[in-house]
Amino acid sequence: MLRMIFGLKREDITGEWRRSHIDKLQDLFSSPTSTRVIKSRKMEWAGHVVRMECLRVAHRVFVGEP
């Protein structure tokens, strides 16, 4: 599917058309970006805080009950 999306690519120097190699496309899209990692960890933290005891400061701040 990735090859269909990105299709052929033209070389800047030679001007020849070439197909993108599937392994390079998979490497490009299989590794998570730093933004996705940060968002994922924020969601993990939020889940942790929600499961905390109601008397903990982090839980009270998170649910808006100071």
CHARMM-style PDB file with segment names, atoms N, HN, CA, C and O in Angstrom:
ATOM      1  N   MET     1       0.813  -1.186   0.000  1.00  0.00      PROA
ATOM      2  CA  MET     1       0.000   0.000   0.000  1.00  0.00      PROA
ATOM      3  C   MET     1       0.864   1.260   0.000  1.00  0.00      PROA
ATOM      4  O   MET     1       0.554   2.234  -0.686  1.00  0.00      PROA
ATOM      5  N   LEU     2       1.944   1.232   0.770  1.00  0.00      PROA
ATOM      6  HN  LEU     2       2.196   0.441   1.327  1.00  0.00      PROA
ATOM      7  CA  LEU     2       2.821   2.406   0.810  1.00  0.00      PROA
ATOM      8  C   LEU     2       3.428   2.688  -0.552  1.00  0.00      PROA
ATOM      9  O   LEU     2       3.582   3.847  -0.937  1.00  0.00      PROA
ATOM     10  N   ARG     3       3.773   1.640  -1.283  1.00  0.00      PROA
ATOM     11  HN  ARG     3       3.648   0.698  -0.970  1.00  0.00      PROA
ATOM     12  CA  ARG     3       4.363   1.839  -2.607  1.00  0.00      PROA
ATOM     13  C   ARG     3       3.345   2.461  -3.557  1.00  0.00      PROA
ATOM     14  O   ARG     3       3.695   3.281  -4.406  1.00  0.00      PROA
ATOM     15  N   MET     4       2.080   2.063  -3.406  1.00  0.00      PROA
ATOM     16  HN  MET     4       1.796   1.397  -2.716  1.00  0.00      PROA
ATOM     17  CA  MET     4       1.043   2.655  -4.254  1.00  0.00      PROA
ATOM     18  C   MET     4       0.857   4.135  -3.923  1.00  0.00      PROA
ATOM     19  O   MET     4       0.654   4.954  -4.819  1.00  0.00      PROA
ATOM     20  N   ILE     5       0.926   4.472  -2.653  1.00  0.00      PROA
ATOM     21  HN  ILE     5       1.091   3.807  -1.924  1.00  0.00      PROA
ATOM     22  CA  ILE     5       0.735   5.864  -2.241  1.00  0.00      PROA
ATOM     23  C   ILE     5       1.870   6.737  -2.745  1.00  0.00      PROA
ATOM     24  O   ILE     5       1.636   7.810  -3.301  1.00  0.00      PROA
ATOM     25  N   PHE     6       3.100   6.277  -2.551  1.00  0.00      PROA
ATOM     26  HN  PHE     6       3.290   5.405  -2.099  1.00  0.00      PROA
ATOM     27  CA  PHE     6       4.246   7.101  -2.903  1.00  0.00      PROA
ATOM     28  C   PHE     6       4.712   6.911  -4.328  1.00  0.00      PROA
ATOM     29  O   PHE     6       5.392   7.779  -4.875  1.00  0.00      PROA
ATOM     30  N   GLY     7       4.363   5.799  -4.940  1.00  0.00      PROA
ATOM     31  HN  GLY     7       3.811   5.094  -4.496  1.00  0.00      PROA
ATOM     32  CA  GLY     7       4.621   5.573  -6.350  1.00  0.00      PROA
ATOM     33  C   GLY     7       6.064   5.749  -6.772  1.00  0.00      PROA
ATOM     34  O   GLY     7       6.988   5.419  -6.027  1.00  0.00      PROA
ATOM     35  N   LEU     8       6.249   6.271  -7.972  1.00  0.00      PROA
ATOM     36  HN  LEU     8       5.499   6.539  -8.577  1.00  0.00      PROA
ATOM     37  CA  LEU     8       7.584   6.474  -8.515  1.00  0.00      PROA
ATOM     38  C   LEU     8       8.184   7.768  -7.996  1.00  0.00      PROA
ATOM     39  O   LEU     8       7.476   8.712  -7.644  1.00  0.00      PROA
ATOM     40  N   LYS     9       9.510   7.786  -7.960  1.00  0.00      PROA
ATOM     41  HN  LYS     9      10.085   7.020  -8.246  1.00  0.00      PROA
ATOM     42  CA  LYS     9      10.222   8.972  -7.496  1.00  0.00      PROA
ATOM     43  C   LYS     9      11.285   9.322  -8.519  1.00  0.00      PROA
ATOM     44  O   LYS     9      11.969   8.437  -9.033  1.00  0.00      PROA
ATOM     45  N   ARG    10      11.427  10.583  -8.815  1.00  0.00      PROA
ATOM     46  HN  ARG    10      10.871  11.301  -8.397  1.00  0.00      PROA
ATOM     47  CA  ARG    10      12.403  11.021  -9.808  1.00  0.00      PROA
ATOM     48  C   ARG    10      13.691  11.453  -9.121  1.00  0.00      PROA
ATOM     49  O   ARG    10      13.670  12.235  -8.171  1.00  0.00      PROA
ATOM     50  N   GLU    11      14.797  10.941  -9.606  1.00  0.00      PROA
ATOM     51  HN  GLU    11      14.814  10.305 -10.378  1.00  0.00      PROA
ATOM     52  CA  GLU    11      16.108  11.303  -9.074  1.00  0.00      PROA
ATOM     53  C   GLU    11      16.439  12.736  -9.476  1.00  0.00      PROA
ATOM     54  O   GLU    11      16.219  13.136 -10.619  1.00  0.00      PROA
ATOM     55  N   ASP    12      16.965  13.500  -8.534  1.00  0.00      PROA
ATOM     56  HN  ASP    12      17.144  13.175  -7.605  1.00  0.00      PROA
ATOM     57  CA  ASP    12      17.304  14.903  -8.820  1.00  0.00      PROA
ATOM     58  C   ASP    12      18.494  15.037  -9.760  1.00  0.00      PROA
ATOM     59  O   ASP    12      18.508  15.907 -10.631  1.00  0.00      PROA
ATOM     60  N   ILE    13      19.477  14.189  -9.584  1.00  0.00      PROA
ATOM     61  HN  ILE    13      19.466  13.483  -8.876  1.00  0.00      PROA
ATOM     62  CA  ILE    13      20.713  14.326 -10.355  1.00  0.00      PROA
ATOM     63  C   ILE    13      20.565  13.767 -11.763  1.00  0.00      PROA
ATOM     64  O   ILE    13      20.866  14.455 -12.738  1.00  0.00      PROA
ATOM     65  N   THR    14      20.102  12.516 -11.878  1.00  0.00      PROA
ATOM     66  HN  THR    14      19.857  11.957 -11.086  1.00  0.00      PROA
ATOM     67  CA  THR    14      20.047  11.859 -13.181  1.00  0.00      PROA
ATOM     68  C   THR    14      18.731  12.103 -13.912  1.00  0.00      PROA
ATOM     69  O   THR    14      18.680  12.013 -15.138  1.00  0.00      PROA
ATOM     70  N   GLY    15      17.685  12.405 -13.185  1.00  0.00      PROA
ATOM     71  HN  GLY    15      17.726  12.478 -12.188  1.00  0.00      PROA
ATOM     72  CA  GLY    15      16.391  12.615 -13.809  1.00  0.00      PROA
ATOM     73  C   GLY    15      15.653  11.325 -14.120  1.00  0.00      PROA
ATOM     74  O   GLY    15      14.597  11.355 -14.752  1.00  0.00      PROA
ATOM     75  N   GLU    16      16.193  10.191 -13.686  1.00  0.00      PROA
ATOM     76  HN  GLU    16      17.051  10.167 -13.173  1.00  0.00      PROA
ATOM     77  CA  GLU    16      15.559   8.892 -13.941  1.00  0.00      PROA
ATOM     78  C   GLU    16      14.489   8.612 -12.905  1.00  0.00      PROA
ATOM     79  O   GLU    16      14.563   9.064 -11.763  1.00  0.00      PROA
ATOM     80  N   TRP    17      13.487   7.849 -13.337  1.00  0.00      PROA
ATOM     81  HN  TRP    17      13.427   7.481 -14.265  1.00  0.00      PROA
ATOM     82  CA  TRP    17      12.420   7.442 -12.430  1.00  0.00      PROA
ATOM     83  C   TRP    17      12.797   6.126 -11.773  1.00  0.00      PROA
ATOM     84  O   TRP    17      13.368   5.245 -12.416  1.00  0.00      PROA
ATOM     85  N   ARG    18      12.475   5.993 -10.489  1.00  0.00      PROA
ATOM     86  HN  ARG    18      12.010   6.708  -9.967  1.00  0.00      PROA
ATOM     87  CA  ARG    18      12.742   4.736  -9.793  1.00  0.00      PROA
ATOM     88  C   ARG    18      11.605   4.451  -8.821  1.00  0.00      PROA
ATOM     89  O   ARG    18      10.895   5.354  -8.378  1.00  0.00      PROA
ATOM     90  N   ARG    19      11.458   3.178  -8.505  1.00  0.00      PROA
ATOM     91  HN  ARG    19      12.035   2.445  -8.865  1.00  0.00      PROA
ATOM     92  CA  ARG    19      10.448   2.765  -7.531  1.00  0.00      PROA
ATOM     93  C   ARG    19      11.056   2.845  -6.135  1.00  0.00      PROA
ATOM     94  O   ARG    19      12.250   2.610  -5.945  1.00  0.00      PROA
ATOM     95  N   SER    20      10.218   3.180  -5.171  1.00  0.00      PROA
ATOM     96  HN  SER    20       9.248   3.371  -5.325  1.00  0.00      PROA
ATOM     97  CA  SER    20      10.673   3.191  -3.785  1.00  0.00      PROA
ATOM     98  C   SER    20      10.756   1.764  -3.281  1.00  0.00      PROA
ATOM     99  O   SER    20       9.853   0.964  -3.528  1.00  0.00      PROA
ATOM    100  N   HSD    21      11.815   1.440  -2.585  1.00  0.00      PROA
ATOM    101  HN  HSD    21      12.548   2.089  -2.385  1.00  0.00      PROA
ATOM    102  CA  HSD    21      11.977   0.102  -2.025  1.00  0.00      PROA
ATOM    103  C   HSD    21      11.081  -0.040  -0.803  1.00  0.00      PROA
ATOM    104  O   HSD    21      11.024   0.852   0.044  1.00  0.00      PROA
ATOM    105  N   ILE    22      10.390  -1.153  -0.719  1.00  0.00      PROA
ATOM    106  HN  ILE    22      10.437  -1.877  -1.407  1.00  0.00      PROA
ATOM    107  CA  ILE    22       9.416  -1.364   0.336  1.00  0.00      PROA
ATOM    108  C   ILE    22      10.065  -1.371   1.715  1.00  0.00      PROA
ATOM    109  O   ILE    22       9.448  -0.919   2.680  1.00  0.00      PROA
ATOM    110  N   ASP    23      11.293  -1.871   1.834  1.00  0.00      PROA
ATOM    111  HN  ASP    23      11.795  -2.238   1.050  1.00  0.00      PROA
ATOM    112  CA  ASP    23      11.942  -1.891   3.145  1.00  0.00      PROA
ATOM    113  C   ASP    23      12.239  -0.480   3.647  1.00  0.00      PROA
ATOM    114  O   ASP    23      12.133  -0.214   4.844  1.00  0.00      PROA
ATOM    115  N   LYS    24      12.608   0.421   2.745  1.00  0.00      PROA
ATOM    116  HN  LYS    24      12.694   0.204   1.773  1.00  0.00      PROA
ATOM    117  CA  LYS    24      12.848   1.806   3.156  1.00  0.00      PROA
ATOM    118  C   LYS    24      11.544   2.489   3.559  1.00  0.00      PROA
ATOM    119  O   LYS    24      11.515   3.269   4.511  1.00  0.00      PROA
ATOM    120  N   LEU    25      10.465   2.194   2.834  1.00  0.00      PROA
ATOM    121  HN  LEU    25      10.488   1.560   2.061  1.00  0.00      PROA
ATOM    122  CA  LEU    25       9.162   2.772   3.189  1.00  0.00      PROA
ATOM    123  C   LEU    25       8.683   2.246   4.536  1.00  0.00      PROA
ATOM    124  O   LEU    25       8.133   3.001   5.338  1.00  0.00      PROA
ATOM    125  N   GLN    26       8.888   0.965   4.786  1.00  0.00      PROA
ATOM    126  HN  GLN    26       9.335   0.352   4.135  1.00  0.00      PROA
ATOM    127  CA  GLN    26       8.473   0.400   6.074  1.00  0.00      PROA
ATOM    128  C   GLN    26       9.291   0.973   7.215  1.00  0.00      PROA
ATOM    129  O   GLN    26       8.749   1.252   8.285  1.00  0.00      PROA
ATOM    130  N   ASP    27      10.591   1.153   7.006  1.00  0.00      PROA
ATOM    131  HN  ASP    27      11.031   0.926   6.137  1.00  0.00      PROA
ATOM    132  CA  ASP    27      11.421   1.771   8.039  1.00  0.00      PROA
ATOM    133  C   ASP    27      10.971   3.196   8.319  1.00  0.00      PROA
ATOM    134  O   ASP    27      10.984   3.648   9.464  1.00  0.00      PROA
ATOM    135  N   LEU    28      10.578   3.892   7.277  1.00  0.00      PROA
ATOM    136  HN  LEU    28      10.568   3.525   6.347  1.00  0.00      PROA
ATOM    137  CA  LEU    28      10.156   5.275   7.415  1.00  0.00      PROA
ATOM    138  C   LEU    28       8.878   5.388   8.246  1.00  0.00      PROA
ATOM    139  O   LEU    28       8.737   6.323   9.035  1.00  0.00      PROA
ATOM    140  N   PHE    29       7.955   4.455   8.079  1.00  0.00      PROA
ATOM    141  HN  PHE    29       8.069   3.696   7.438  1.00  0.00      PROA
ATOM    142  CA  PHE    29       6.663   4.569   8.729  1.00  0.00      PROA
ATOM    143  C   PHE    29       6.458   3.644   9.912  1.00  0.00      PROA
ATOM    144  O   PHE    29       5.450   3.773  10.607  1.00  0.00      PROA
ATOM    145  N   SER    30       7.365   2.722  10.171  1.00  0.00      PROA
ATOM    146  HN  SER    30       8.183   2.618   9.607  1.00  0.00      PROA
ATOM    147  CA  SER    30       7.163   1.830  11.304  1.00  0.00      PROA
ATOM    148  C   SER    30       7.726   2.400  12.596  1.00  0.00      PROA
ATOM    149  O   SER    30       7.243   2.057  13.675  1.00  0.00      PROA
ATOM    150  N   SER    31       8.719   3.248  12.518  1.00  0.00      PROA
ATOM    151  HN  SER    31       9.112   3.527  11.641  1.00  0.00      PROA
ATOM    152  CA  SER    31       9.281   3.820  13.736  1.00  0.00      PROA
ATOM    153  C   SER    31       8.418   5.009  14.179  1.00  0.00      PROA
ATOM    154  O   SER    31       8.078   5.873  13.371  1.00  0.00      PROA
ATOM    155  N   PRO    32       8.071   5.041  15.464  1.00  0.00      PROA
ATOM    156  CA  PRO    32       7.222   6.125  15.950  1.00  0.00      PROA
ATOM    157  C   PRO    32       7.976   7.453  15.977  1.00  0.00      PROA
ATOM    158  O   PRO    32       9.177   7.489  16.242  1.00  0.00      PROA
ATOM    159  N   THR    33       7.278   8.512  15.708  1.00  0.00      PROA
ATOM    160  HN  THR    33       6.302   8.483  15.493  1.00  0.00      PROA
ATOM    161  CA  THR    33       7.895   9.828  15.775  1.00  0.00      PROA
ATOM    162  C   THR    33       7.972  10.255  17.231  1.00  0.00      PROA
ATOM    163  O   THR    33       7.293   9.692  18.089  1.00  0.00      PROA
ATOM    164  N   SER    34       8.791  11.239  17.500  1.00  0.00      PROA
ATOM    165  HN  SER    34       9.342  11.697  16.803  1.00  0.00      PROA
ATOM    166  CA  SER    34       8.934  11.707  18.878  1.00  0.00      PROA
ATOM    167  C   SER    34       7.616  12.276  19.393  1.00  0.00      PROA
ATOM    168  O   SER    34       7.315  12.147  20.579  1.00  0.00      PROA
ATOM    169  N   THR    35       6.831  12.900  18.527  1.00  0.00      PROA
ATOM    170  HN  THR    35       7.076  13.005  17.563  1.00  0.00      PROA
ATOM    171  CA  THR    35       5.542  13.441  18.937  1.00  0.00      PROA
ATOM    172  C   THR    35       4.607  12.333  19.385  1.00  0.00      PROA
ATOM    173  O   THR    35       3.916  12.479  20.393  1.00  0.00      PROA
ATOM    174  N   ARG    36       4.574  11.234  18.657  1.00  0.00      PROA
ATOM    175  HN  ARG    36       5.136  11.116  17.838  1.00  0.00      PROA
ATOM    176  CA  ARG    36       3.715  10.112  19.038  1.00  0.00      PROA
ATOM    177  C   ARG    36       4.155   9.491  20.352  1.00  0.00      PROA
ATOM    178  O   ARG    36       3.321   9.097  21.167  1.00  0.00      PROA
ATOM    179  N   VAL    37       5.464   9.401  20.560  1.00  0.00      PROA
ATOM    180  HN  VAL    37       6.142   9.721  19.898  1.00  0.00      PROA
ATOM    181  CA  VAL    37       5.977   8.830  21.810  1.00  0.00      PROA
ATOM    182  C   VAL    37       5.580   9.715  22.990  1.00  0.00      PROA
ATOM    183  O   VAL    37       5.143   9.216  24.027  1.00  0.00      PROA
ATOM    184  N   ILE    38       5.732  11.023  22.829  1.00  0.00      PROA
ATOM    185  HN  ILE    38       6.087  11.428  21.987  1.00  0.00      PROA
ATOM    186  CA  ILE    38       5.374  11.948  23.909  1.00  0.00      PROA
ATOM    187  C   ILE    38       3.881  11.875  24.210  1.00  0.00      PROA
ATOM    188  O   ILE    38       3.490  11.816  25.376  1.00  0.00      PROA
ATOM    189  N   LYS    39       3.046  11.877  23.180  1.00  0.00      PROA
ATOM    190  HN  LYS    39       3.363  11.925  22.233  1.00  0.00      PROA
ATOM    191  CA  LYS    39       1.603  11.789  23.396  1.00  0.00      PROA
ATOM    192  C   LYS    39       1.227  10.479  24.066  1.00  0.00      PROA
ATOM    193  O   LYS    39       0.361  10.454  24.940  1.00  0.00      PROA
ATOM    194  N   SER    40       1.866   9.399  23.666  1.00  0.00      PROA
ATOM    195  HN  SER    40       2.569   9.419  22.956  1.00  0.00      PROA
ATOM    196  CA  SER    40       1.590   8.100  24.259  1.00  0.00      PROA
ATOM    197  C   SER    40       1.941   8.090  25.742  1.00  0.00      PROA
ATOM    198  O   SER    40       1.182   7.573  26.562  1.00  0.00      PROA
ATOM    199  N   ARG    41       3.084   8.657  26.081  1.00  0.00      PROA
ATOM    200  HN  ARG    41       3.701   9.077  25.415  1.00  0.00      PROA
ATOM    201  CA  ARG    41       3.500   8.686  27.485  1.00  0.00      PROA
ATOM    202  C   ARG    41       2.612   9.595  28.320  1.00  0.00      PROA
ATOM    203  O   ARG    41       2.374   9.319  29.496  1.00  0.00      PROA
ATOM    204  N   LYS    42       2.119  10.681  27.723  1.00  0.00      PROA
ATOM    205  HN  LYS    42       2.312  10.906  26.768  1.00  0.00      PROA
ATOM    206  CA  LYS    42       1.181  11.542  28.442  1.00  0.00      PROA
ATOM    207  C   LYS    42      -0.104  10.788  28.752  1.00  0.00      PROA
ATOM    208  O   LYS    42      -0.658  10.922  29.843  1.00  0.00      PROA
ATOM    209  N   MET    43      -0.577   9.998  27.799  1.00  0.00      PROA
ATOM    210  HN  MET    43      -0.127   9.889  26.912  1.00  0.00      PROA
ATOM    211  CA  MET    43      -1.788   9.213  28.023  1.00  0.00      PROA
ATOM    212  C   MET    43      -1.562   8.151  29.089  1.00  0.00      PROA
ATOM    213  O   MET    43      -2.452   7.897  29.901  1.00  0.00      PROA
ATOM    214  N   GLU    44      -0.393   7.530  29.102  1.00  0.00      PROA
ATOM    215  HN  GLU    44       0.330   7.736  28.442  1.00  0.00      PROA
ATOM    216  CA  GLU    44      -0.071   6.556  30.141  1.00  0.00      PROA
ATOM    217  C   GLU    44      -0.069   7.225  31.514  1.00  0.00      PROA
ATOM    218  O   GLU    44      -0.595   6.675  32.482  1.00  0.00      PROA
ATOM    219  N   TRP    45       0.525   8.415  31.589  1.00  0.00      PROA
ATOM    220  HN  TRP    45       0.951   8.862  30.803  1.00  0.00      PROA
ATOM    221  CA  TRP    45       0.571   9.145  32.843  1.00  0.00      PROA
ATOM    222  C   TRP    45      -0.831   9.520  33.303  1.00  0.00      PROA
ATOM    223  O   TRP    45      -1.152   9.399  34.485  1.00  0.00      PROA
ATOM    224  N   ALA    46      -1.670   9.976  32.371  1.00  0.00      PROA
ATOM    225  HN  ALA    46      -1.409  10.075  31.411  1.00  0.00      PROA
ATOM    226  CA  ALA    46      -3.044  10.351  32.715  1.00  0.00      PROA
ATOM    227  C   ALA    46      -3.804   9.147  33.255  1.00  0.00      PROA
ATOM    228  O   ALA    46      -4.558   9.282  34.219  1.00  0.00      PROA
ATOM    229  N   GLY    47      -3.625   7.993  32.666  1.00  0.00      PROA
ATOM    230  HN  GLY    47      -3.012   7.883  31.884  1.00  0.00      PROA
ATOM    231  CA  GLY    47      -4.271   6.785  33.155  1.00  0.00      PROA
ATOM    232  C   GLY    47      -3.786   6.421  34.548  1.00  0.00      PROA
ATOM    233  O   GLY    47      -4.563   5.962  35.386  1.00  0.00      PROA
ATOM    234  N   HSD    48      -2.518   6.624  34.788  1.00  0.00      PROA
ATOM    235  HN  HSD    48      -1.887   6.996  34.108  1.00  0.00      PROA
ATOM    236  CA  HSD    48      -1.952   6.351  36.109  1.00  0.00      PROA
ATOM    237  C   HSD    48      -2.552   7.291  37.161  1.00  0.00      PROA
ATOM    238  O   HSD    48      -2.907   6.850  38.254  1.00  0.00      PROA
ATOM    239  N   VAL    49      -2.664   8.569  36.836  1.00  0.00      PROA
ATOM    240  HN  VAL    49      -2.375   8.927  35.948  1.00  0.00      PROA
ATOM    241  CA  VAL    49      -3.195   9.554  37.774  1.00  0.00      PROA
ATOM    242  C   VAL    49      -4.667   9.284  38.060  1.00  0.00      PROA
ATOM    243  O   VAL    49      -5.111   9.443  39.198  1.00  0.00      PROA
ATOM    244  N   VAL    50      -5.427   8.882  37.056  1.00  0.00      PROA
ATOM    245  HN  VAL    50      -5.067   8.753  36.132  1.00  0.00      PROA
ATOM    246  CA  VAL    50      -6.849   8.590  37.258  1.00  0.00      PROA
ATOM    247  C   VAL    50      -7.026   7.428  38.231  1.00  0.00      PROA
ATOM    248  O   VAL    50      -7.983   7.414  39.005  1.00  0.00      PROA
ATOM    249  N   ARG    51      -6.118   6.454  38.202  1.00  0.00      PROA
ATOM    250  HN  ARG    51      -5.341   6.465  37.572  1.00  0.00      PROA
ATOM    251  CA  ARG    51      -6.228   5.301  39.092  1.00  0.00      PROA
ATOM    252  C   ARG    51      -5.704   5.565  40.497  1.00  0.00      PROA
ATOM    253  O   ARG    51      -5.834   4.706  41.369  1.00  0.00      PROA
ATOM    254  N   MET    52      -5.111   6.741  40.736  1.00  0.00      PROA
ATOM    255  HN  MET    52      -5.005   7.439  40.028  1.00  0.00      PROA
ATOM    256  CA  MET    52      -4.577   7.062  42.060  1.00  0.00      PROA
ATOM    257  C   MET    52      -5.705   7.230  43.075  1.00  0.00      PROA
ATOM    258  O   MET    52      -6.875   7.352  42.713  1.00  0.00      PROA
ATOM    259  N   GLU    53      -5.332   7.234  44.342  1.00  0.00      PROA
ATOM    260  HN  GLU    53      -4.381   7.135  44.636  1.00  0.00      PROA
ATOM    261  CA  GLU    53      -6.297   7.510  45.403  1.00  0.00      PROA
ATOM    262  C   GLU    53      -6.801   8.941  45.273  1.00  0.00      PROA
ATOM    263  O   GLU    53      -6.090   9.818  44.782  1.00  0.00      PROA
ATOM    264  N   CYS    54      -8.029   9.170  45.716  1.00  0.00      PROA
ATOM    265  HN  CYS    54      -8.607   8.458  46.116  1.00  0.00      PROA
ATOM    266  CA  CYS    54      -8.646  10.490  45.582  1.00  0.00      PROA
ATOM    267  C   CYS    54      -7.976  11.553  46.444  1.00  0.00      PROA
ATOM    268  O   CYS    54      -8.133  12.743  46.170  1.00  0.00      PROA
ATOM    269  N   LEU    55      -7.245  11.165  47.463  1.00  0.00      PROA
ATOM    270  HN  LEU    55      -7.117  10.198  47.685  1.00  0.00      PROA
ATOM    271  CA  LEU    55      -6.601  12.138  48.346  1.00  0.00      PROA
ATOM    272  C   LEU    55      -5.260  12.629  47.826  1.00  0.00      PROA
ATOM    273  O   LEU    55      -4.734  13.610  48.351  1.00  0.00      PROA
ATOM    274  N   ARG    56      -4.694  11.996  46.830  1.00  0.00      PROA
ATOM    275  HN  ARG    56      -5.122  11.199  46.403  1.00  0.00      PROA
ATOM    276  CA  ARG    56      -3.396  12.391  46.285  1.00  0.00      PROA
ATOM    277  C   ARG    56      -3.526  13.712  45.537  1.00  0.00      PROA
ATOM    278  O   ARG    56      -4.519  13.943  44.846  1.00  0.00      PROA
ATOM    279  N   VAL    57      -2.536  14.566  45.673  1.00  0.00      PROA
ATOM    280  HN  VAL    57      -1.730  14.378  46.234  1.00  0.00      PROA
ATOM    281  CA  VAL    57      -2.564  15.907  45.076  1.00  0.00      PROA
ATOM    282  C   VAL    57      -2.648  15.828  43.553  1.00  0.00      PROA
ATOM    283  O   VAL    57      -3.427  16.564  42.948  1.00  0.00      PROA
ATOM    284  N   ALA    58      -1.873  14.963  42.927  1.00  0.00      PROA
ATOM    285  HN  ALA    58      -1.240  14.365  43.418  1.00  0.00      PROA
ATOM    286  CA  ALA    58      -1.878  14.865  41.459  1.00  0.00      PROA
ATOM    287  C   ALA    58      -3.266  14.477  40.951  1.00  0.00      PROA
ATOM    288  O   ALA    58      -3.725  15.002  39.936  1.00  0.00      PROA
ATOM    289  N   HSD    59      -3.925  13.572  41.643  1.00  0.00      PROA
ATOM    290  HN  HSD    59      -3.552  13.146  42.467  1.00  0.00      PROA
ATOM    291  CA  HSD    59      -5.278  13.156  41.239  1.00  0.00      PROA
ATOM    292  C   HSD    59      -6.266  14.310  41.382  1.00  0.00      PROA
ATOM    293  O   HSD    59      -7.079  14.550  40.490  1.00  0.00      PROA
ATOM    294  N   ARG    60      -6.195  15.023  42.504  1.00  0.00      PROA
ATOM    295  HN  ARG    60      -5.534  14.828  43.229  1.00  0.00      PROA
ATOM    296  CA  ARG    60      -7.126  16.143  42.723  1.00  0.00      PROA
ATOM    297  C   ARG    60      -6.924  17.245  41.684  1.00  0.00      PROA
ATOM    298  O   ARG    60      -7.898  17.821  41.200  1.00  0.00      PROA
ATOM    299  N   VAL    61      -5.686  17.541  41.342  1.00  0.00      PROA
ATOM    300  HN  VAL    61      -4.895  17.073  41.736  1.00  0.00      PROA
ATOM    301  CA  VAL    61      -5.403  18.569  40.326  1.00  0.00      PROA
ATOM    302  C   VAL    61      -5.895  18.098  38.962  1.00  0.00      PROA
ATOM    303  O   VAL    61      -6.463  18.882  38.202  1.00  0.00      PROA
ATOM    304  N   PHE    62      -5.682  16.846  38.653  1.00  0.00      PROA
ATOM    305  HN  PHE    62      -5.220  16.209  39.270  1.00  0.00      PROA
ATOM    306  CA  PHE    62      -6.069  16.305  37.346  1.00  0.00      PROA
ATOM    307  C   PHE    62      -7.582  16.346  37.137  1.00  0.00      PROA
ATOM    308  O   PHE    62      -8.049  16.690  36.051  1.00  0.00      PROA
ATOM    309  N   VAL    63      -8.348  15.997  38.170  1.00  0.00      PROA
ATOM    310  HN  VAL    63      -7.969  15.717  39.052  1.00  0.00      PROA
ATOM    311  CA  VAL    63      -9.814  15.987  38.039  1.00  0.00      PROA
ATOM    312  C   VAL    63     -10.435  17.344  38.353  1.00  0.00      PROA
ATOM    313  O   VAL    63     -11.648  17.514  38.230  1.00  0.00      PROA
ATOM    314  N   GLY    64      -9.612  18.308  38.758  1.00  0.00      PROA
ATOM    315  HN  GLY    64      -8.627  18.169  38.859  1.00  0.00      PROA
ATOM    316  CA  GLY    64     -10.088  19.673  38.963  1.00  0.00      PROA
ATOM    317  C   GLY    64     -10.736  19.921  40.314  1.00  0.00      PROA
ATOM    318  O   GLY    64     -11.619  20.770  40.433  1.00  0.00      PROA
ATOM    319  N   GLU    65     -10.307  19.189  41.333  1.00  0.00      PROA
ATOM    320  HN  GLU    65      -9.589  18.499  41.237  1.00  0.00      PROA
ATOM    321  CA  GLU    65     -10.802  19.390  42.686  1.00  0.00      PROA
ATOM    322  C   GLU    65      -9.655  19.727  43.621  1.00  0.00      PROA
ATOM    323  O   GLU    65      -9.153  18.849  44.322  1.00  0.00      PROA
ATOM    324  N   PRO    66      -9.233  20.979  43.643  1.00  0.00      PROA
ATOM    325  CA  PRO    66      -8.083  21.346  44.487  1.00  0.00      PROA
ATOM    326  C   PRO    66      -8.395  21.285  45.979  1.00  0.00      PROA
ATOM    327  OT1 PRO    66      -7.525  21.566  46.803  1.00  0.00      PROA
TER     328      PRO     66
END
